[in-house]
Amino acid sequence: MPAYQKFAEVYDEVMSGVDYEGWANYVEQLLRRHHCQPQKVLDLACGTGNTSLPMAKRGYQVSGVDGSASMLAVAREKVKEAGLDIPFYQQDLRELHLAEKHDLALCLYDSLNYILEGEDLELVFRRVKEAVPEGGLFIFDMNSYYRLSHLNSGASLIEREGLVLFWNNEYIPDPGIWQITLTGFLKRGGLWERFDEVHQERAYLTEEIIQRLRGAGWQLEAAYTAYTVFPVQETTARIYFVARKPEGEGSLNETARR
């Protein structure tokens, strides 16, 4: 089963300890540091809306994009309950195409590590550049090569009411993939329903990420150790990148017509 299908039903419960408001605070810190005051925010790989909702509640006009219909279904229900207006679009980031541009693009929680080929990562960077205006920012985080390559292999178990979740972690050095194999059981009335998913993240060297970013035409403004404004160190686990779309650039279509 593809990633984030059945797992979408229990994703928020499993991730209940994540400080999404803290993430929004950090994003706003970076916006101040990089002199950006966006109105329209594009939340890429938005999942169940946990990063979209805090930004919308702060007054930003947020749109969300994700490849999983199951995750977006949960997001839409949460937005409805909150009385917010957040349009969500199901799209593969490699084929991202939106009718309007957004001042800021976000892609958080190591979502881009799920892009397993360097050429595809650069393609995503190009698509995102088309989604923001000249001078717009792109803020994203990724698990570092150090973190993924040093994770311990092994098994874990979560048991909660109506849920049993077993997963096995392993790092595959060639081609540098961290793989999680999930087996879950959801209680449906008196029966248990099983699901299986495989999640994979690519361990990219920081230098390759920057090379791909610049190859897509972005100007890298900074790379930070997550949740700080300090430079990336050898043992940094998560990296936040801040890139800006250069002034004086047309779109891919405009360039092709010249």
C-alpha positions in Angstrom: 0.0 0.0 0.0 1.4 3.5 -0.8 2.5 5.7 2.1 0.0 7.8 4.0 -3.2 5.9 3.0 -4.6 4.0 6.0 -1.9 5.6 8.2 -3.7 8.9 7.5 -6.5 7.8 9.8 -4.1 7.6 12.8 -1.5 10.1 11.8 -2.6 12.9 14.1 -2.8 10.5 17.0 0.7 9.1 16.4 2.1 12.7 15.9 0.2 14.3 18.8 3.4 15.3 20.5 4.7 17.5 17.7 4.8 21.2 18.5 3.2 22.6 15.3 2.6 26.0 16.9 6.3 26.1 17.7 7.0 25.4 14.0 4.8 28.3 13.0 6.6 30.6 15.5 10.0 29.6 14.0 8.8 30.2 10.5 7.7 33.7 11.5 11.1 34.2 13.1 12.7 33.3 9.8 10.3 35.6 7.9 11.3 38.5 10.1 15.0 37.7 9.7 14.7 37.5 5.9 12.5 40.6 5.6 9.4 38.9 4.2 5.8 39.8 5.0 3.7 37.3 3.0 0.0 37.4 2.6 -0.5 34.2 0.6 1.2 31.0 1.9 1.5 27.7 0.1 1.9 24.7 2.4 3.4 21.9 0.4 3.1 18.3 1.5 0.6 19.7 4.0 -0.7 16.3 5.1 -3.6 16.5 7.5 -3.2 20.3 7.7 -1.2 20.5 11.0 1.1 23.2 9.5 -1.7 24.9 7.4 -4.1 25.6 10.3 -1.6 27.5 12.6 -0.6 29.8 9.7 -4.2 30.4 8.7 -5.2 31.2 12.3 -2.4 33.9 12.3 -4.1 35.6 9.4 -2.3 34.3 6.4 -4.2 33.2 3.3 -3.1 29.6 3.1 -3.4 27.0 0.4 -2.3 23.4 0.9 -1.0 20.7 -1.5 -0.4 17.0 -0.8 -0.2 13.9 -2.8 -2.4 11.8 -0.5 -6.2 12.0 -0.9 -6.5 10.3 2.5 -4.4 12.9 4.3 -6.3 15.7 2.6 -9.6 14.3 3.6 -8.6 14.6 7.2 -7.3 18.1 6.6 -10.6 19.2 5.1 -12.6 18.0 8.0 -10.3 19.8 10.5 -10.5 23.0 8.5 -14.3 22.7 8.4 -14.5 22.2 12.2 -12.2 25.2 12.7 -14.4 27.4 10.5 -11.4 28.3 8.3 -11.1 28.7 4.6 -8.1 26.7 3.3 -8.3 25.3 -0.2 -6.5 22.0 -0.6 -5.2 20.4 -3.8 -4.1 16.9 -4.5 -0.9 17.1 -6.6 2.4 15.4 -6.9 5.0 18.1 -6.2 6.9 17.1 -9.3 3.9 18.2 -11.3 2.9 21.1 -9.1 0.7 23.6 -11.0 -1.4 26.3 -9.4 -3.5 29.1 -10.9 -2.1 31.8 -8.6 1.2 32.6 -7.0 1.9 32.6 -3.3 4.4 35.0 -1.5 5.8 32.2 0.6 6.1 28.4 -0.1 6.6 26.1 2.9 7.5 22.4 2.9 8.1 21.1 6.4 8.7 17.9 8.4 11.3 16.4 6.1 8.7 15.9 3.4 11.3 16.5 0.6 13.4 13.6 1.8 10.6 11.4 0.4 11.8 12.6 -3.1 14.2 9.7 -3.7 16.0 10.9 -6.9 18.2 14.0 -7.1 16.8 14.9 -10.5 13.2 14.8 -9.1 14.2 17.0 -6.2 15.6 19.6 -8.6 12.3 19.3 -10.6 10.3 20.0 -7.4 12.5 23.0 -6.7 11.7 24.3 -10.3 8.0 23.7 -9.9 7.9 25.5 -6.5 9.8 28.4 -8.1 6.9 28.8 -10.6 4.5 29.0 -7.7 5.9 32.1 -6.1 6.5 35.6 -7.5 9.9 37.2 -8.0 11.3 38.0 -4.6 9.2 35.3 -3.0 10.6 32.9 -0.4 10.8 29.2 -0.1 11.4 27.7 3.4 11.8 24.0 3.8 13.4 21.5 6.1 15.1 18.2 5.5 16.6 15.4 7.6 20.3 15.7 7.2 22.5 13.0 5.7 24.1 12.6 9.1 20.8 12.0 10.9 19.4 9.4 8.5 22.7 7.5 8.1 23.2 7.3 11.8 19.7 6.2 12.8 19.7 2.8 14.6 17.9 0.0 12.9 15.2 -1.8 14.9 11.6 -2.3 15.7 9.1 -0.2 17.7 5.5 -0.7 18.9 2.6 1.6 19.8 -0.4 0.3 21.5 -3.4 2.5 22.1 -7.1 2.0 22.3 -8.3 0.8 18.9 -4.7 0.9 17.5 -1.7 -1.3 17.3 1.2 0.0 15.2 4.4 -1.9 14.6 7.3 -0.5 12.6 10.7 -1.5 11.6 13.5 1.0 10.8 16.5 0.3 8.6 19.1 2.3 6.8 20.1 1.0 3.4 23.6 2.6 2.7 23.4 2.1 -1.1 21.5 4.1 -2.3 21.2 5.9 1.0 17.6 5.2 2.0 16.0 5.2 5.4 13.1 2.8 5.2 10.2 2.4 7.7 8.0 -0.7 7.2 4.7 -0.1 9.0 2.1 -2.7 10.0 -0.9 -1.4 11.7 -4.2 -2.8 13.1 -7.3 -0.6 13.5 -10.3 -1.8 15.5 -13.5 -1.7 13.5 -16.3 -2.7 15.8 -15.4 -6.1 17.1 -12.9 -6.7 14.3 -9.3 -5.6 13.6 -8.3 -4.3 10.1 -4.7 -4.6 9.1 -2.7 -2.3 6.9 0.8 -2.3 5.7 2.8 0.7 4.4 6.4 1.4 3.4 7.9 4.8 3.9 11.3 5.8 2.5 13.5 8.9 2.9 16.6 9.7 0.9 19.7 10.9 2.7 21.0 13.8 0.7 24.3 15.5 1.4 23.7 19.2 2.2 26.0 20.1 -0.7 23.7 18.3 -3.2 20.6 19.9 -1.8 22.2 23.4 -2.3 23.4 22.4 -5.8 19.9 21.2 -6.8 18.4 24.3 -5.4 20.7 26.6 -7.3 20.3 24.5 -10.4 16.6 25.2 -10.3 17.3 28.9 -10.2 16.9 29.7 -6.5 19.1 32.0 -4.5 20.0 30.4 -1.2 19.9 32.9 1.6 20.6 30.6 4.5 20.8 27.1 5.9 20.1 26.8 9.6 20.3 24.1 12.2 16.6 23.5 12.9 14.8 25.9 15.2 17.8 28.2 15.5 19.6 30.8 13.5 22.9 29.0 13.8 24.9 27.5 10.9 24.6 23.9 10.0 27.1 21.7 11.8 28.5 18.2 10.9 26.1 16.6 13.4 23.0 18.8 12.6 20.0 16.5 12.4 17.5 18.7 10.7 18.3 21.6 8.4 16.1 24.5 7.4 16.8 26.2 4.1 15.7 29.7 3.1 15.7 30.5 -0.6 14.5 33.4 -2.6 13.3 33.6 -6.2 15.5 36.1 -8.0 14.1 39.3 -9.4 13.9 39.8 -13.1 12.9 36.2 -14.0 10.0 35.1 -16.1 8.2 31.8 -15.8 9.3 28.7 -17.6 6.6 29.3 -20.2 7.7 32.9 -20.8 11.3 31.8 -21.1 10.4 29.2 -23.6 8.6 31.8 -25.8 11.7 34.0 -26.0 
